[in-house]
Amino acid sequence: MSSMPVGAAQWERRYPPGVKRPDTRISSRQRLLALVLRTIFIVALVVVIVHVSMPQSASFWAAYDAPADLVRLIFGFGICVWLALQLFILPKDPGAYHTWLYLGLAAVPFVVICIVGVW
């Protein structure tokens, strides 16, 4: 019995006979670096979203005075919860680790610059 769902065979990459499949393995150093960059990126996004979604008035409880502040606070909280949950859902294939490795090398400095710029 195959573990592929029905209709998934059409998405499987087929290589002609004699063509070597690409090496999709990833070293433990690359995997660790990808996870560290992914974690830094997600935590930095949470920091930016928390800062941006805070009420514009003097106190936290003043968010109930302006509907826009309350909506921004609710959306910010929901997005932060979703991102926090994403921290615990690890990538499942080597391609995802490669993606996070390259994306993290480009995006982490940008998000850190955004954090410095927001404050």
N, C-alpha and C positions, 0 to 999 in steps of 0.2 A: 504494500500500500504506500502510496506517495504522500509526502507531507505537504505538497504544494496544493493550494486551494484550486478549485475548479476554474479553469480559464487562465491560470497563471502561467501556463506553458508558453503562451504567446509572448510574454515579457522576458522570458529567459533568453539570455544572450547566447547565441549559437555561433560556434566557430567552425570554419571549414576544416576538413581533415588535414592534418599536417601543420596547422597554425597553432602556435603555443599560446595558451591562455596567459593573460597578464598576471603578474605576481601581486596578489591583493593582501599579502600579509603585512603587518605593521609591528615594529619593534616595541618593546615595553617602554623605552624612553620616549618614543613618539606618542604612544598611548598616554603616558603620564603627562607629557607636555600639553597634549590636546585637552586632557581633562582639566589641567590647571588653567589653561587659557580660557576654556569654556566656563569654568567656575568664576574666574575673575570677570569675564564679560557679563555674565548673568547677574552677579552681585553688583557690579557697577551700574548696570541698567536699573536694578532695583533702587539703588541710591539716587540716581537721577530722577526716576519716576516718583519716589517718595518726596524728594525736594520740590519737584514741579507741581505735584498734586496737593501740597499743603495749602490751607486757606491763605488768602492774601492779607487778611486782617491780623490783628495783634495776637489773638489767642486761638487755640485749636477749636474751642467751643463756639467761636463766632462763625463757624462754617454753616450753622443753622440759620444765620441771618440772611445770607445771600444764597439763592438757589444754585447759582453757577458754582460757587465754592463747594456746596454739598455734592453736586453732580461730579465735579472734578475729584473730590475726595473719594467718592464711591468707586468711580472708574479706576482711579489710581490704586486703591486697595485691591480691587479685583485683579488688576494686571500684576500687581506685586505678588499676590497669592499664586497666580498662575505661573509666574516666573520662578517662585520659590519651589513649586512642585516640579518644575522642569529640571531643577538641580539634581533631583533624585532619580530621574529617568535617564539612564546612561545610554549612549549610542550602542547600537547592536552589531554593526558591521564595520569592517576596516575602512570602507569608503567614508563613513560618517566621521571617523577619527581623523582621516586625512582632511576632510572638509573643515572640521573644527580647528585643526592645526593651522591651516592656511588662513582661514577666516579670523582666527584668534590673533595671529601675528599682525594682521592688518587692522582689525577692529578694536582690540584692547587699547592701543595707544590713542585711538580716536575717542573712545568712551572716557578714558582718563582725562583727555583734554576737555571734553564736554563737562566733566565733573568740576574741573578747575574753573572753567568758564562760567558755569552756573553759579558758583559761589563767588 
